[in-house]
Amino acid sequence: MTQTSQRLPAYTADHPPVPDTDELRARIPGWGADLNKEDRPSVPKLQFLDTGAHWDFPERQPEKWPRERSVEHRFLTPVFGTAQPPSGLSGVMRKFAYKFSEGRAAHWLILLYADRVDAAEHHARSLLSLRPDNPITETGVKAEFSHGGIKSRFGRRRVDVKHLWVDPVIVAGPWVLAGFVLSRLLRRRK
């Protein structure tokens, strides 16, 4: 735990200080529209109730590796997810994305591209393993025929009918491309 987090807890029972209402009303158009507590559905949540909790700041979860943290936050939250540690090129991209503010498009676009790179890494890993992915069973193509998938799209004004033609290209395209590249490589060896 850093010195900053020991001195400035982010999660306390105390309500944060509220600036002067006249200053806020002058600076932010429409500020104060919900000042009447009877009009606010969150008022019961703002009341301090004696819950019997024995702490003011929760015990911190240990970090097993350096975690990504938004630049808007002073320190990492006390509890965080550990299911998918960043790895490979996608992990490097995710770490880089957190150098930008969450309010910038660069932050979110890099995270989106990191997800795509992560998917490509997993597809490549499955192709190189002894048990590659099965696109027929894992993409739900069988269900389209056995559970009336195509029939359910027509006559119901569904939006996804407009891109129905491109779905097989997106799903099967990488597999066809990988097969083509593999066959070309095998032909060159002969």
N, C-alpha and C positions, 0 to 999 in steps of 0.2 A: 504494500500500500504506500502510495506517495505521500509526501508531507502535505501537498495541497488537499488531497482527499481527507486527511485527518483533521485539518483545520476548517474546511468548508464542506460539510456534508450536504449532499444534494437532496437527500430524502429524509425529511424530518416531519414531526407532527405540527410544527409551527407553520403558519401561513406566511408566504413570502411578503416582504414589504410592498405596499401598493403606493405608487406615486400620487401626487396631488390630482384630484379629479378635474379641477379647472384646467390644469396644464394638459391633461390627457384629452379633454373635450376640445381644446383649441388645436391640438396637434393631430388628432385622429377623428375624421368625420364619422359621426354616428356613434362615437364612444359613449357608453353609459346607458344604452337603450335597455339593458337588462339589470339596472341597478335595483329595481324593486325585487326583493327577495322572493316574494310570492310568485313572480313571473318566471323564476329560474327553476328548472327541474333538478339542478344539481345541488340545491341548498342542503338537503339532508347529508350529502356526501362531504360538505364543507364543515360539518359540525364535528367537534372532537368528542369521540366516544371512548370510554375506558374499555378497551378490548382485552386488557390483560397482557399485551405484548410487553416483553421484558427488555426491549431495545428501542433506541431512538433512531439508530442507523443500522440497517441490516448487516449481518456478517457477510463479508466479501467471499465470493467464490474464488478459489485459486486459479490462476492462469497457467495452463500447461504449455502454451506458446504465446507469443505476442499477438494480441487481439487487435482487430481493426476498430478504430474509434473515430467517430465523427469529430471534425474540428470544432463543431459547435458545443461540444461537451468538454468539461474540464477533465473528467476522468471516466473510466469505464464503469458501466452500471454494476451494482453488486452481483447480479445474476445475469448470465448470458448463455447463449447456445454453444454447444461444443460438438454437435453431430457431424458437421462437415468441416474439418480443418482445411484451410486453403492449401492447395498443392498445384504444382505444375505452372504452366503459363497463365492459366486462369487465376491461380492464387496470387501471382505477381500483379496481374491486372486489377484484382480486387483491392490489394494493398495500395496500389497507385491511385485508385478511385477515391480512397479516403483522404487523400491530400487536398481534395476539393471540397468546398462547402456543399451541404445537402441541397442548398438552394440553386445550385448551378446544374445545368444540363449535362456538363461533362461528367459529373459524379455518377449520375444515373445511366448515361449512355455507356460509360466504361463498364459499369456493373452488368448492364444488359449484354454487352459483347462478351464479357467474362463468362456469363452463363452459356452463351453459344459456344465459346471456346472449350468450356468444361464438357459440354455435350459431345463435341468433336473429339476431345481427348478420351472420353469414355467409349465412344464408338471405335476409335482406333485401338484402344486397349482390348476391346472385345474381339475385334478382328484378328489381333495378334495372339489372342489366347486360344486354347484348344476348344473353347465353347463360345463361339461368337453369338451375338444377338440373333433372334429369329424374328425378322420383320413381319411375318405373316401373323404370328400369334401375339406379339407384343404391341402391335399398333392397332389392334382391333379390327383388322380387315375381315377376319372370319365372321365377326359379329355383324358386319354390314349385310351379309347374306343370310346368316342363320337367325337374326333377330329383327329383320325388316328395317335395316338402317337407311337404305336408299329410299324405300317406300315412305318412310316417315318424314322425309324432307320435302316432298311435293304436296301442294294443296294446303299448306299450313302457314304460308307467308314467312317461312324461316329465312333469316338473313344469310345463313351459311350456304344456301343454294348457289349464290353468286360466285363463290370461290370453290365450288365443288369440283370443277374441272382441274384446278391446280393442286388439289390435295394429293392425288397419287404422285404427281411430279415431286412435291416436297418430301413425301414419305419415301418413295422408292428411288428418287433421283440420286441420292448419295450412294445407295447400294448399287445401282446400275453403273454409276461412274466408277466406283471402286472395282466392280467386276471388269469393266472395260480396261481400266488402268492395269489391273492384275493380268488380264489376258494379253495385253500388249507387252508387258514385261516378260511374260512366259514365252511369247513368240520370239522376242529378241534373244533369249538365251539359247534357243534351238539353232 
